[in-house]
Amino acid sequence: MAEHLVYTEEAKVRFLPGPCLKMKKKKKKTSMNCCSPQCGSAVYGLGFIGAAIYYISTAGGFWMGVLGVLKAIVWPVFLVFELLKYLGA
């Protein structure tokens, strides 16, 4: 029986010698999904910068500025707390 050889893109990549064995083709994403962690990180980052500027500008001394930076890191906690207090939960 005669063997049939099939030439595919995978076969080219699979049988290349040397460091090319580890190369894999990756598909690029062209669409932006706003439910992805990157969108949340951008909102959190902008909120952090805004909160840090606010807390540091209203600080009366050095340690109040340090406390302001710490508050800026956890600003979503304050937001959720005030929202739940407003809703009466």
N, C-alpha and C positions, 0 to 999 in steps of 0.2 A: 504494500500500500504506500502510496505517496503521501508525504506529510504536507499539509498546507501551512504556509507561513503567512501570518497576518501582520502587517506593518501598521502600528498605531503610534500616536504621540507618546503614550505611556511607555511603549517599548523603547523609544529613543532615549527617554529620560532614565529609564530603569537600567539600561545596559551601558551607559557612559562610564568610562573609567575615572578613578580619582575622586576629587571632592565633589564632582557633579552628581554623585550618587545621592547626596543629601538634599539636593535642590528639588523643591516642589513648586509647582505653579499654584499661585493663590489667586482667587478671584477678588477683584476690587469691588467694594460696595459703592454703588452710585447714589443710593437713596439715603436720606437722613431720617432716622426714626427718633422722634422726640421722647419716646418712652425709654430710650437707652440711658445708661448712667452718665453719659457725657453731657446731656442736656441738664440733668440735675446738678452735676458738678459745676456747670457754668452759673446756674442760678445761685447755688450755695456760695461760689467764689465771689460773685458780685455782691451778694448779701453780706459776706464776711468783710469785704473791703468797705462797704458803706457803714456797717456797724462799727468797725474798728475806727474809722474816721470820726464817727459821731461820739463814741465813748471816749476816745483819746482827747477830742477837742473839748469835751465837757469835764474832763478830769481836773481835780484841784491840785494834784501832786503826782510824784513819780509812781507810787504804789497804786494810786487810783487809776493811772494809765495802764499799769500792768493788769489790774483787775478788769479794765475795759477791754484789753486784748483777749483775756480769758472769756469774758462775756460775749465778745464778737465770735469766738469759736463755737459757742453753744447757743447762738441766737435762735435757731429753730425751736429749742425747748421753750424759750420765753414766748415765742409766737403761738405755739400749740397751747401752752398754759393759759395765755390771755384769751385765746379763741374759745377754749372749753369753759373758762370762767364767764365769758360773755354769753355763751349758749346755755349756761346754767347746768352744765353736766357735772 
